[in-house]
C-alpha cells in the first residue's frame, strides 16, 4: 500500500490558504524529521545578519536541501514549527518564505516568538516534519 498525505481543514476551524489545521499520513513511507534550520550556510556563515527576510530565505533553502537529501520536496512537508526572535517582523518572514515555497497543500504550522536562539546572530529557526510515501 502506498502512503498518502491528507490535508484537512474541518468545519469549525479557521480555513486558511497558508497553513493546514490538520495533516495526516497514511500507509507506508518514511517520516522525515528535520532539526531546527537557521540562516547558516554550508560554510558555517550566517547569511543576512540582522535581516529577517534574507535569513528566512536561507532557512527555507536549508530545509529544501535536507528534504532533497531524502528524496522529498516541500510538498511532502506535514508540519513546520517556526521560532522567530522577539521584535522581528513576522509578516516579512512569511513573505520571504512564500518566495521560496508555493504550497499547493500547506503543512500544519506553529509559530513561536522567542527571546533568542542558540546562535545570537540568527533571527529565525524552523524545524520540519515530512512524509515521503513509498
C-alpha positions as CSV (number, residue, x, y, z in Angstrom):
1,X,0.0,0.0,0.0
2,X,1.4,3.4,-0.9
3,X,1.3,6.2,1.6
4,X,-0.7,9.3,1.4
5,X,-0.6,12.8,2.9
6,X,-4.1,14.2,3.7
7,X,-4.7,17.9,4.5
8,X,-7.8,18.6,6.5
9,X,-9.4,21.9,7.3
10,X,-12.5,20.9,9.2
11,X,-15.6,23.0,9.7
12,X,-15.4,24.8,13.0
13,X,-11.7,25.7,12.5
14,X,-10.2,28.7,10.6
15,X,-9.8,27.9,6.9
16,X,-6.5,29.4,5.8
17,X,-4.7,29.1,2.5
18,X,-1.3,29.5,4.2
19,X,-1.5,26.5,6.6
20,X,-3.5,23.4,7.2
21,X,-5.2,22.8,10.5
22,X,-4.6,19.0,10.4
23,X,-2.3,16.9,8.3
24,X,-2.4,13.1,8.5
25,X,-0.2,10.5,6.9
26,X,-1.5,7.0,6.0
27,X,0.1,3.9,4.6
28,X,3.7,3.1,4.2
29,X,6.5,5.6,3.7
30,X,9.3,7.4,5.5
31,X,8.8,10.1,8.1
32,X,11.5,12.7,7.9
33,X,12.3,14.8,10.9
34,X,14.4,17.9,10.1
35,X,16.1,19.6,13.1
36,X,15.9,23.3,13.5
37,X,17.4,25.1,10.5
38,X,18.7,28.6,10.7
39,X,20.4,31.1,8.4
40,X,23.8,29.3,8.5
41,X,25.0,28.1,5.1
42,X,27.1,25.0,4.3
43,X,30.3,27.1,5.0
44,X,29.1,27.9,8.5
45,X,28.4,31.5,7.7
46,X,25.4,33.4,8.9
47,X,23.5,34.7,5.9
48,X,21.7,38.0,6.2
49,X,22.9,39.2,9.6
50,X,20.2,41.5,11.0
51,X,17.8,40.8,8.1
52,X,14.8,38.6,8.8
53,X,13.8,38.4,5.1
54,X,17.2,37.2,3.9
55,X,17.6,34.8,6.8
56,X,14.2,33.3,6.2
57,X,15.1,32.6,2.6
58,X,18.3,30.8,3.7
59,X,16.3,28.8,6.2
60,X,13.9,27.6,3.6
61,X,16.8,26.7,1.2
62,X,18.3,24.7,4.1
63,X,15.1,22.8,4.6
64,X,14.8,22.2,0.8
65,X,18.4,20.8,0.9
66,X,17.5,18.5,3.8
67,X,14.3,17.3,2.0
68,X,16.2,16.6,-1.3
69,X,18.8,14.6,0.6
70,X,15.9,12.2,1.5
71,X,14.2,12.3,-2.0
72,X,11.5,14.6,-0.8
73,X,10.2,18.1,-1.7
74,X,8.3,20.9,0.0
75,X,5.1,19.1,-1.0
76,X,6.0,16.3,1.4
77,X,6.0,18.7,4.5
78,X,3.4,17.9,7.0
79,X,4.5,20.2,9.9
80,X,6.6,23.3,10.4
81,X,7.5,24.9,13.8
82,X,8.8,28.4,13.4
83,X,10.7,30.2,16.0
84,X,11.1,34.0,15.5
85,X,13.2,36.2,17.7
86,X,11.1,38.8,19.6
87,X,10.9,42.2,17.8
88,X,11.2,40.7,14.3
89,X,8.5,41.3,11.7
90,X,6.5,38.0,11.3
91,X,4.9,39.3,8.1
92,X,8.3,39.9,6.5
93,X,9.4,36.4,7.4
94,X,6.2,34.9,6.0
95,X,6.5,36.8,2.7
96,X,10.1,35.7,2.4
97,X,9.2,32.0,2.9
98,X,6.5,32.3,0.2
99,X,9.1,33.5,-2.3
100,X,10.8,30.1,-1.9
101,X,7.8,27.9,-1.4
102,X,4.5,28.0,-3.2
103,X,2.4,25.5,-1.2
104,X,-0.4,23.7,-3.0
105,X,-1.3,21.9,0.2
106,X,0.4,23.8,3.0
107,X,1.6,21.9,6.1
108,X,0.4,22.4,9.6
109,X,2.3,25.3,11.1
110,X,3.0,26.5,14.6
111,X,4.8,29.8,15.3
112,X,6.5,31.0,18.4
113,X,8.1,34.3,19.4
114,X,11.2,33.6,21.4
115,X,13.7,35.8,23.3
116,X,16.6,34.3,21.4
117,X,18.1,31.4,19.6
118,X,21.3,29.3,20.2
119,X,23.2,31.5,17.7
120,X,22.6,35.1,18.7
121,X,23.0,36.3,15.1
122,X,20.1,34.1,13.9
123,X,16.6,35.7,13.9
124,X,14.6,32.7,12.8
125,X,14.8,28.9,13.1
126,X,12.4,26.3,11.6
127,X,12.1,22.6,12.2
128,X,10.1,20.4,10.0
129,X,8.5,17.0,9.6
130,X,7.8,15.5,6.2
131,X,6.3,12.2,5.0
132,X,7.6,10.5,1.9
133,X,5.2,7.9,0.7
134,X,6.5,4.6,-0.8
